[in-house]
Amino acid sequence: MLTCLTLPLLLAVLGPAQAEPKTLRIGTGDWAPYVDQERSDGGALPRLISAVFADADYRVEFIFHPWDRNVLMLQQGQLHAIMPYSCTPSRLNYGICSDPLVRGEIVLFHRRDQAFDWTTVEDLLKYRIGTTLGYSYGPAFDEALQAGRLNVVQNGKEDTSFRLLELGRVDLHPQDRAVGYAMLRRLFPADSGNIVHHPRQLNTEPLRLLFRKDDPEGIKLLRLFNARLRDFAERGDLQRLQQALNSGNADDWKPSTQTQAVRD
């Protein structure tokens, strides 16, 4: 009898149990310094996204896959969102895009000992170009690629094209500038300076989350995320993150909290 009376009394004192935060599955790929699978927090963008969703009582689990597999899993409803992706016309066939997180800058990497200059995509037709499956390099490049006008070697892993470039098996590799130099430092710590980028940008676009098109839950999550993201933008978090990425200090960046913002 004592046990039967004690349990209801204890529940009345403690009140209803707190519900566990709902877990969201977000697909991504290893793309330091934006996303870093070696870090327990996932890197700069996962830190930002986790903080944004935590404001709305969601927990985020980041799933690492090749970029094209992330797209397939999103289309099949196995993921709530994928990131970081640019909002290209082809991706609007299956996805809806969040507000911008940060801005990426795609440039062409080449060997330092290779004389290289270009103005338009037409100038690239004579080169062997290493690309990554599932990756967009901007409207002009993508159009030439889909038309079969470019001589490309497509790879499933991000670092393969840099290895081929180092060996002289490809001439060029389009890549985000911050990602490229982070990857080169990791792949070739002794001689990463052998590969450099051309100053002309191939493309520059905001990086975003993509949610599934025609999915009521996806639309709800998109609206919630955008609303919370605006709060972070107003506190200066997105500007500080962009500066940290551009300067190579993304690992040290952390999002502020409401309490910190009020105190500052």
C-alpha contacts under 8 A as a table, 3 or more apart, distances in Angstrom:
res1	aa1	res2	aa2	distance
1	M	4	C	5.14
1	M	5	L	6.29
2	L	5	L	5.29
2	L	6	T	5.98
3	T	6	T	5.10
3	T	7	L	6.39
4	C	7	L	5.89
4	C	8	P	7.22
5	L	8	P	5.89
5	L	9	L	6.40
6	T	9	L	5.13
6	T	10	L	6.04
7	L	10	L	5.06
7	L	11	L	6.20
8	P	11	L	5.09
8	P	12	A	6.12
9	L	12	A	5.09
9	L	13	V	6.30
10	L	13	V	5.14
10	L	14	L	6.16
11	L	14	L	5.15
11	L	15	G	5.66
11	L	16	P	7.11
12	A	15	G	5.26
12	A	16	P	7.94
14	L	17	A	7.84
21	P	57	D	5.49
21	P	58	Y	5.10
21	P	59	R	5.84
22	K	57	D	7.27
22	K	58	Y	5.12
22	K	59	R	5.94
23	T	58	Y	5.96
23	T	59	R	4.64
23	T	60	V	5.50
23	T	61	E	6.67
24	L	58	Y	6.93
24	L	59	R	6.14
24	L	60	V	4.78
24	L	61	E	5.98
24	L	79	L	7.80
24	L	80	H	6.14
25	R	60	V	6.11
25	R	61	E	4.99
25	R	62	F	5.98
25	R	63	I	6.70
25	R	78	Q	8.00
25	R	79	L	5.23
25	R	80	H	5.45
25	R	81	A	6.96
26	I	60	V	6.99
26	I	61	E	6.24
26	I	62	F	4.96
26	I	63	I	5.93
26	I	79	L	5.78
26	I	80	H	5.78
26	I	81	A	4.85
26	I	82	I	5.20
26	I	83	M	7.22
27	G	62	F	5.83
27	G	63	I	4.66
27	G	64	F	5.94
27	G	65	H	6.88
27	G	70	N	5.54
27	G	74	L	7.95
27	G	79	L	6.47
27	G	81	A	6.34
27	G	82	I	4.44
27	G	83	M	6.39
28	T	35	V	7.80
28	T	62	F	6.68
28	T	63	I	6.02
28	T	64	F	5.10
28	T	65	H	6.30
28	T	66	P	7.79
28	T	67	W	7.04
28	T	70	N	6.78
28	T	82	I	5.77
28	T	83	M	5.28
28	T	84	P	6.86
29	G	35	V	7.00
29	G	37	Q	7.84
29	G	63	I	7.89
29	G	64	F	4.98
29	G	65	H	5.55
29	G	66	P	6.05
29	G	67	W	6.34
30	D	35	V	5.59
30	D	36	D	5.35
30	D	37	Q	5.50
30	D	64	F	6.94
31	W	34	Y	5.77
31	W	35	V	4.81
31	W	36	D	5.99
31	W	158	E	7.84
31	W	179	V	6.38
32	A	35	V	4.79
32	A	36	D	4.81
32	A	43	G	7.28
32	A	179	V	5.63
32	A	182	A	6.39
32	A	183	M	7.15
33	P	36	D	6.30
33	P	43	G	6.71
33	P	44	A	6.85
33	P	178	A	6.91
33	P	179	V	5.93
33	P	182	A	6.50
33	P	245	L	7.08
33	P	248	G	7.95
33	P	250	A	6.30
33	P	251	D	7.32
34	Y	43	G	6.10
34	Y	44	A	5.38
34	Y	45	L	5.46
34	Y	179	V	7.42
34	Y	245	L	7.76
34	Y	250	A	7.68
35	V	42	G	5.78
35	V	43	G	4.67
35	V	44	A	6.25
35	V	45	L	6.07
35	V	46	P	6.66
36	D	39	R	5.70
36	D	42	G	5.13
36	D	43	G	4.78
36	D	44	A	7.95
37	Q	40	S	7.49
37	Q	42	G	5.47
37	Q	43	G	7.37
37	Q	64	F	7.64
38	E	42	G	7.14
39	R	42	G	5.11
39	R	43	G	6.13
40	S	43	G	7.90
41	D	46	P	6.87
41	D	47	R	6.31
42	G	45	L	7.69
42	G	46	P	5.42
42	G	47	R	6.87
42	G	62	F	7.70
43	G	46	P	5.65
43	G	47	R	6.18
43	G	250	A	7.97
43	G	251	D	6.76
44	A	47	R	5.20
44	A	48	L	6.39
44	A	241	L	7.77
44	A	250	A	6.07
44	A	251	D	6.49
44	A	253	W	6.83
44	A	254	K	7.54
45	L	48	L	4.99
45	L	49	I	6.07
45	L	101	L	7.98
46	P	49	I	5.03
46	P	50	S	5.79
46	P	62	F	7.66
47	R	50	S	5.29
47	R	51	A	6.18
47	R	254	K	7.07
47	R	255	P	7.23
48	L	51	A	5.24
48	L	52	V	6.23
48	L	254	K	7.63
48	L	255	P	6.11
49	I	52	V	5.05
49	I	53	F	6.21
49	I	60	V	7.99
50	S	53	F	5.34
50	S	54	A	5.88
50	S	59	R	6.85
50	S	60	V	5.81
51	A	54	A	4.97
51	A	55	D	6.39
51	A	255	P	7.12
52	V	55	D	5.44
52	V	56	A	7.29
52	V	225	F	6.76
52	V	228	R	5.85
52	V	229	L	6.09
52	V	232	F	7.63
53	F	56	A	5.19
53	F	57	D	6.45
53	F	58	Y	5.17
53	F	59	R	6.76
53	F	60	V	7.38
53	F	225	F	6.64
53	F	228	R	7.59
54	A	57	D	4.77
54	A	58	Y	5.04
54	A	59	R	6.11
55	D	58	Y	7.48
55	D	228	R	7.15
56	A	224	L	7.74
56	A	228	R	7.79
65	H	69	R	6.26
65	H	70	N	6.04
66	P	69	R	5.39
66	P	70	N	6.40
66	P	134	G	7.90
66	P	156	G	6.84
66	P	157	K	7.28
67	W	70	N	5.19
67	W	71	V	6.62
67	W	133	L	7.03
67	W	134	G	5.19
67	W	135	Y	7.00
68	D	71	V	5.19
68	D	72	L	6.49
68	D	133	L	6.48
68	D	134	G	4.48
68	D	135	Y	7.90
69	R	72	L	5.02
69	R	73	M	6.13
70	N	73	M	5.14
70	N	74	L	6.15
70	N	79	L	7.99
70	N	82	I	6.56
71	V	74	L	5.15
71	V	75	Q	6.25
71	V	82	I	7.31
72	L	75	Q	5.10
72	L	76	Q	6.21
73	M	76	Q	5.03
73	M	77	G	6.23
73	M	78	Q	5.11
73	M	79	L	5.99
74	L	77	G	5.12
74	L	78	Q	5.75
74	L	79	L	4.89
74	L	80	H	6.76
74	L	81	A	6.47
74	L	82	I	7.04
74	L	211	F	7.60
74	L	212	R	6.28
75	Q	78	Q	7.67
75	Q	94	Y	6.61
75	Q	212	R	6.53
76	Q	79	L	7.90
77	G	80	H	7.02
77	G	212	R	7.54
79	L	82	I	7.26
80	H	211	F	6.30
80	H	212	R	7.13
80	H	218	G	6.65
81	A	209	L	6.39
81	A	210	L	5.35
81	A	211	F	4.48
81	A	212	R	6.76
81	A	218	G	7.74
82	I	85	Y	7.43
82	I	209	L	5.71
82	I	210	L	5.28
82	I	211	F	6.77
83	M	207	L	7.78
83	M	208	R	6.21
83	M	209	L	4.71
83	M	210	L	6.35
84	P	207	L	5.37
84	P	208	R	5.28
84	P	209	L	5.82
84	P	210	L	7.96
85	Y	207	L	5.24
85	Y	208	R	5.36
85	Y	209	L	6.43
85	Y	210	L	6.98
86	S	136	S	7.55
86	S	205	E	6.39
86	S	206	P	6.10
86	S	207	L	4.92
86	S	208	R	6.05
87	C	91	R	6.39
87	C	92	L	7.05
87	C	97	C	6.21
87	C	206	P	7.88
87	C	207	L	7.59
87	C	208	R	7.18
87	C	210	L	7.93
88	T	91	R	5.34
88	T	92	L	6.64
88	T	136	S	7.80
88	T	139	P	7.94
89	P	92	L	5.24
89	P	93	N	7.22
90	S	93	N	5.62
91	R	94	Y	5.82
91	R	95	G	5.76
92	L	95	G	4.92
92	L	96	I	6.09
92	L	97	C	7.84
92	L	213	K	7.85
93	N	213	K	7.69
94	Y	212	R	6.21
94	Y	213	K	5.22
95	G	210	L	5.63
95	G	211	F	5.40
95	G	212	R	4.66
95	G	213	K	4.51
96	I	210	L	5.48
96	I	211	F	5.24
96	I	212	R	6.19
96	I	213	K	5.50
96	I	219	I	7.94
97	C	208	R	6.38
97	C	209	L	5.93
97	C	210	L	4.74
97	C	211	F	6.46
97	C	222	L	7.75
98	S	208	R	5.53
98	S	209	L	5.23
98	S	210	L	6.32
98	S	211	F	7.73
98	S	222	L	6.14
98	S	225	F	7.59
98	S	226	N	6.38
99	D	208	R	6.41
99	D	209	L	7.86
99	D	226	N	6.02
99	D	229	L	7.96
100	P	103	R	7.38
100	P	206	P	5.31
100	P	207	L	5.75
100	P	208	R	5.14
101	L	206	P	6.78
101	L	207	L	5.73
101	L	208	R	5.55
101	L	238	L	6.85
102	V	206	P	5.60
102	V	207	L	5.60
102	V	208	R	7.64
102	V	238	L	6.85
102	V	241	L	7.62
102	V	242	Q	6.01
103	R	204	T	6.91
103	R	205	E	5.58
103	R	206	P	4.05
103	R	207	L	5.76
103	R	242	Q	7.37
104	G	176	D	6.24
104	G	177	R	7.77
104	G	204	T	5.62
104	G	205	E	5.55
104	G	206	P	5.86
104	G	207	L	6.32
105	E	176	D	5.27
105	E	177	R	5.87
105	E	178	A	7.89
105	E	201	Q	6.73
105	E	202	L	7.78
105	E	203	N	6.10
105	E	204	T	4.41
105	E	205	E	6.77
106	I	137	Y	6.75
106	I	174	P	6.41
106	I	175	Q	5.23
106	I	176	D	4.26
106	I	177	R	5.97
106	I	201	Q	5.92
106	I	202	L	5.39
106	I	203	N	5.05
106	I	204	T	5.91
107	V	174	P	5.55
107	V	175	Q	5.71
107	V	176	D	6.17
107	V	177	R	6.02
107	V	197	H	6.38
107	V	198	H	6.52
107	V	199	P	7.17
107	V	200	R	6.70
107	V	201	Q	4.91
107	V	202	L	5.16
107	V	203	N	7.10
108	L	172	L	6.24
108	L	173	H	5.60
108	L	174	P	4.38
108	L	175	Q	6.43
108	L	197	H	5.50
108	L	198	H	5.68
108	L	200	R	7.98
108	L	201	Q	7.60
108	L	202	L	6.92
109	F	172	L	5.61
109	F	173	H	5.13
109	F	174	P	6.09
109	F	175	Q	7.16
109	F	180	G	7.99
109	F	195	I	6.62
109	F	196	V	5.50
109	F	197	H	4.13
109	F	198	H	6.36
110	H	114	Q	6.94
110	H	116	F	7.62
110	H	165	L	7.08
110	H	171	D	6.18
110	H	172	L	5.02
110	H	173	H	6.73
110	H	195	I	5.61
110	H	196	V	5.71
110	H	197	H	6.06
110	H	198	H	7.56
111	R	114	Q	5.33
111	R	165	L	7.05
111	R	166	E	7.08
111	R	171	D	7.50
111	R	194	N	5.87
111	R	195	I	4.43
111	R	196	V	6.20
112	R	115	A	7.61
112	R	193	G	7.68
112	R	194	N	5.35
112	R	195	I	5.33
112	R	196	V	5.82
113	D	194	N	7.63
116	F	198	H	7.84
117	D	198	H	7.33
118	W	121	V	7.74
118	W	123	D	5.62
118	W	124	L	7.14
118	W	200	R	7.99
119	T	123	D	6.63
119	T	200	R	7.84
120	T	123	D	5.60
120	T	124	L	7.52
121	V	124	L	5.31
121	V	125	L	7.23
121	V	140	A	6.84
121	V	141	F	6.44
121	V	144	A	7.69
122	E	125	L	5.75
123	D	126	K	7.18
124	L	127	Y	5.60
124	L	150	L	7.32
125	L	149	R	6.77
125	L	150	L	5.29
125	L	151	N	6.66
126	K	150	L	7.94
126	K	151	N	7.43
127	Y	150	L	7.96
127	Y	151	N	6.58
127	Y	170	V	7.73
127	Y	171	D	5.94
127	Y	172	L	7.05
128	R	150	L	7.94
128	R	151	N	5.23
128	R	152	V	5.75
128	R	153	V	7.22
128	R	169	R	7.89
128	R	170	V	4.93
128	R	171	D	5.18
128	R	172	L	6.46
129	I	150	L	7.73
129	I	151	N	6.18
129	I	152	V	4.67
129	I	153	V	6.09
129	I	170	V	5.64
129	I	171	D	5.89
129	I	172	L	4.75
129	I	173	H	5.63
129	I	174	P	7.80
130	G	152	V	5.69
130	G	153	V	4.80
130	G	154	Q	5.96
130	G	155	N	7.41
130	G	161	S	4.95
130	G	162	F	7.94
130	G	164	L	7.65
130	G	165	L	7.73
130	G	170	V	6.05
130	G	171	D	7.72
130	G	172	L	6.25
130	G	173	H	4.96
130	G	174	P	7.43
131	T	135	Y	7.70
131	T	152	V	6.64
131	T	153	V	6.11
131	T	154	Q	4.81
131	T	155	N	6.21
131	T	161	S	6.50
131	T	173	H	6.34
131	T	174	P	6.82
132	T	135	Y	5.73
132	T	154	Q	5.41
132	T	155	N	4.87
132	T	156	G	5.73
132	T	157	K	6.57
132	T	158	E	6.15
132	T	161	S	7.63
133	L	154	Q	6.03
133	L	155	N	5.84
133	L	156	G	5.36
133	L	157	K	7.92
136	S	142	D	6.51
137	Y	141	F	5.99
137	Y	142	D	6.13
137	Y	174	P	7.05
137	Y	175	Q	7.79
137	Y	202	L	7.22
137	Y	203	N	6.58
138	G	141	F	5.63
138	G	142	D	5.90
138	G	202	L	6.95
138	G	203	N	5.23
138	G	204	T	7.68
139	P	142	D	5.19
139	P	143	E	5.96
140	A	143	E	5.30
140	A	144	A	6.37
141	F	144	A	5.23
141	F	145	L	6.07
141	F	202	L	7.82
142	D	145	L	4.96
142	D	146	Q	6.06
143	E	146	Q	5.24
143	E	147	A	6.17
144	A	147	A	5.10
144	A	148	G	6.38
144	A	149	R	5.40
144	A	150	L	6.24
145	L	148	G	5.22
145	L	149	R	6.01
145	L	150	L	5.48
145	L	152	V	7.87
146	Q	149	R	7.70
148	G	151	N	7.70
153	V	170	V	7.76
155	N	158	E	7.45
155	N	160	T	6.51
155	N	161	S	7.09
156	G	160	T	7.89
157	K	160	T	5.69
158	E	161	S	6.90
159	D	162	F	5.45
159	D	163	R	6.45
159	D	183	M	7.19
159	D	187	L	7.89
160	T	163	R	5.13
160	T	164	L	6.23
161	S	164	L	5.00
161	S	165	L	5.98
161	S	170	V	7.54
161	S	173	H	6.33
162	F	165	L	4.86
162	F	166	E	6.09
162	F	173	H	6.98
162	F	184	L	7.61
163	R	166	E	5.12
163	R	167	L	6.34
164	L	167	L	5.05
164	L	168	G	6.12
164	L	169	R	5.08
164	L	170	V	5.76
165	L	168	G	5.01
165	L	169	R	5.89
165	L	170	V	5.02
165	L	171	D	6.07
165	L	172	L	6.76
165	L	173	H	7.27
166	E	169	R	7.75
166	E	194	N	7.81
166	E	195	I	7.38
167	L	170	V	7.86
168	G	171	D	6.53
170	V	173	H	7.71
174	P	202	L	7.75
175	Q	179	V	7.06
175	Q	180	G	5.86
176	D	179	V	5.24
176	D	180	G	5.82
177	R	180	G	5.08
177	R	181	Y	6.42
177	R	197	H	7.73
178	A	181	Y	5.60
178	A	182	A	6.28
178	A	245	L	6.74
178	A	246	N	6.66
178	A	248	G	7.35
179	V	182	A	5.15
179	V	183	M	6.02
180	G	183	M	5.16
180	G	184	L	6.13
181	Y	184	L	4.98
181	Y	185	R	6.17
182	A	185	R	5.33
182	A	186	R	6.49
183	M	186	R	5.13
183	M	187	L	6.04
184	L	187	L	5.07
184	L	188	F	5.65
184	L	189	P	7.29
184	L	192	S	5.32
184	L	195	I	7.89
185	R	188	F	5.63
185	R	189	P	4.98
185	R	192	S	5.65
186	R	189	P	5.82
187	L	192	S	7.60
188	F	191	D	5.47
188	F	192	S	4.89
189	P	192	S	5.76
191	D	194	N	5.87
192	S	195	I	6.24
193	G	196	V	6.62
198	H	201	Q	7.72
201	Q	204	T	6.94
211	F	218	G	5.40
211	F	219	I	7.35
211	F	221	L	7.97
211	F	222	L	6.79
212	R	215	D	5.82
212	R	218	G	5.62
212	R	219	I	7.83
213	K	218	G	7.17
213	K	219	I	7.67
214	D	218	G	7.81
214	D	219	I	7.70
215	D	218	G	5.11
215	D	219	I	6.28
216	P	219	I	5.17
216	P	220	K	6.25
217	E	220	K	5.03
217	E	221	L	6.13
218	G	221	L	5.10
218	G	222	L	6.04
219	I	222	L	5.05
219	I	223	R	6.31
220	K	223	R	5.35
220	K	224	L	6.23
221	L	224	L	5.04
221	L	225	F	5.91
222	L	225	F	5.15
222	L	226	N	6.11
223	R	226	N	5.25
223	R	227	A	6.18
224	L	227	A	5.27
224	L	228	R	6.32
225	F	228	R	5.26
225	F	229	L	5.89
226	N	229	L	4.95
226	N	230	R	6.23
227	A	230	R	5.43
227	A	231	D	7.03
228	R	231	D	5.30
228	R	232	F	6.83
229	L	232	F	5.12
229	L	233	A	6.24
230	R	233	A	4.91
230	R	234	E	6.12
231	D	234	E	5.16
231	D	235	R	6.40
232	F	235	R	5.13
232	F	236	G	6.51
232	F	237	D	5.46
232	F	238	L	6.80
232	F	255	P	7.87
232	F	256	S	7.75
233	A	236	G	5.14
233	A	237	D	5.56
233	A	238	L	5.29
233	A	239	Q	7.30
234	E	237	D	7.56
235	R	256	S	7.73
235	R	261	A	6.53
236	G	239	Q	5.40
236	G	240	R	6.26
237	D	240	R	5.18
237	D	241	L	6.09
237	D	255	P	5.92
237	D	256	S	6.71
238	L	241	L	5.00
238	L	242	Q	6.19
239	Q	242	Q	5.20
239	Q	243	Q	6.30
240	R	243	Q	5.10
240	R	244	A	6.14
240	R	253	W	7.72
241	L	244	A	5.01
241	L	245	L	6.20
241	L	250	A	6.91
241	L	253	W	6.40
242	Q	245	L	5.15
242	Q	246	N	6.19
243	Q	246	N	5.15
243	Q	247	S	6.15
244	A	247	S	5.22
244	A	248	G	6.03
244	A	249	N	4.70
244	A	250	A	4.73
244	A	252	D	7.84
244	A	253	W	6.57
245	L	248	G	5.26
245	L	249	N	6.02
245	L	250	A	4.90
246	N	249	N	7.73
247	S	250	A	7.78
249	N	252	D	5.71
249	N	253	W	7.01
250	A	253	W	5.26
256	S	260	Q	6.01
256	S	261	A	6.57
257	T	260	Q	5.14
257	T	261	A	6.13
258	Q	261	A	5.09
258	Q	262	V	6.28
259	T	262	V	5.29
259	T	263	R	6.22
260	Q	263	R	5.03
260	Q	264	D	5.96
261	A	264	D	5.16
